[in-house]
Amino acid sequence: MTHQSVTPFNRKRRKAFKGYKIIVNKFALAKENSFFYDYYVTDLKMNSVRVCLITVVISLSMSCSVTKDKKNFVRVEKIVIGLDGVSYSTFLDLQRDGYFADFQPVAPMVATFPSISDPNWNRLTGSEMEESYTKEYFDMSIENKNGLGVHSGSLLKHLITSANYQRAFNVLPKTFFQHVLNTAWFETSAYYWLDVFADEILNSDPKSETLSALIVNTDFIAHTQGEDSLKEYLKEVSVRLTDLIKKSTQRFQQMPEFVLVSDHGNDFVTPQPIRIENSLEKLGWNKQNHLRSASDYAYVSPEILTFAAFYSLPKNERTLALAIGKTPGVEFSIYKSADGFVHILGDGNESEFKTRLAGSKIYYKKIKGKDLLGLSEIFKKTDTVDKADFFNKTLHSPYPYSLVRIWEAFYENSKQHASVIATSERGFAFFNPTLEAFTKIKGLRSQHGSLRSAESLGIVVSNRQLLPSLTPEQFAERYPIKKVLHTHARGPTRETQILEMESLKK
């Protein structure tokens, strides 16, 4: 069964969306520079308070004009839409119910580890890695009289600062004001960005054969409203994409390839906080802003995640990992030893494994305890297997592609790796205190970050071809997203704003 009619909004949501579009279209994302001048002159006839408000908002906005040059017309061949945090299982359910009928069957996109946004979108777009896994982190590159390391960033920076991968997309929130709107009204703004991208495709002059957009709101909806609300939004996406495919085919005289991809999945369960600081304090560890002694550790919790990064002085990684592993709610504590191996501790430190990647081969050895990752059959007769074979054999296991992803976390996914990486058991997470208070108002209905399947499997699906299961770097090779000039999703430069203000004075 296919669904061609628009899924129903309730009246309240329709009104909110209409009001939101007025605000953003007029204040945050005007499509032409001349709009600012015309709108401002009109409003000079009104009260000064409104004029001041418009001036402030314009200063927070960015846009550039649309130019029409038929001689340089580029036929768009590929359109990539990133949907943050959409799970493979969620999308599969929708296709079984008849949605996204214009697309081939969905395949899993296996996230790197940790299964969070920044490292995965960086790999999906082929962008440079960040300093750490998140924009709020402990910087071990700095040492002064106070000791080793310093806390870098903040919750606000983590939420609104652009990451390297964001430069690859044509359409996504760019300015501070857009990020604020996106965070405060994430469901309403999710529909707005669909409209912006549709306009980019149908009404702008593309500068590249590939256009791309990133909608991060899907992850916000999953976290605060749960899978049912996420499905309702994706149903609307399905209907709009059917219309967009038809219109873009008419415009470009051929059907572009539409590709949907997500960076990780979500496990729809409400987690409880892990009281890691209390646990480590009882075991003799001291949380510090700078590391000076063997019992000092640093820990930054920028979100609510089933992954956390911990830091210690060199040669104390194993001791810290053992202490973390004794904490209720922790599933695995992982560290890199001096010989280059990555050690995985689990089951309250009763089980231990080690792994190492050499070229296309992954090495694995169980040191003690249970086979917690479910790898005994794969490594029954050998201690090394090919990465490609390991990918296929573990794809639908409880911990897909686990060893390679663990290796990537310490060697490839950030410029500074953690001393210890911990993951939580299902139903537990590492909480940022501010966001913990926020969830009591907005709710919390999903989690991600760990090695588990539900949190690790995103989506990759095309309307033109049946795609295989992919890793982020394999996706980047298939669909290189080039940075191109935005036609209208930005705002006027500061110089343009000044000129417009000067013209008003005259």
Buried (B, 14 or more C-beta within 10 A) or exposed (E): EEBEEEBEBEEEBEEBBEEBBEBBBBBBBBBBBEBBBEBBEEBEEEEEEEBEEBBEBBBBBBBBBBEEEEEEEBEBBBBBBBBBBBBBBBBBBBBEBEBBBBBBEBBBBBBBBBBBBBBBBBBBBBBEBBBBBBBBBBBBEEEEEEBBBBEBBEBEEBBBBEBBBBBBBBBBBBBEBBBBBBBEBBBBBBBBBBBBBBBBBEEBBBBBBBBBBBBBBBBBBBBBBBBEBBBBBBBBBBBBBBEBBEEBEEBBEEBBBBBBBBBBBBBBBEBBBBEBBEBBEEBEBEEBEBBEEBBBBBBBBBBBBBBBBBBBBEEBBBBBBBBBBBBEBBBBBBBBBEEEBBBBBBBEBEBBBBBBBEEEBBBBEBEEBEEBBEBEEBBEEEEBBEBEEBBEBBBEBBBBBBBBBBBBBBEBBBEBBBBBBBBBBBEBBBBBEEBBEBBEEEEBBBBBBBBBBBBBBBBBBBBBEEBEBBBBBBBBEBBEBBBBEBBBBBBBEEEBBEBBBEEEEE
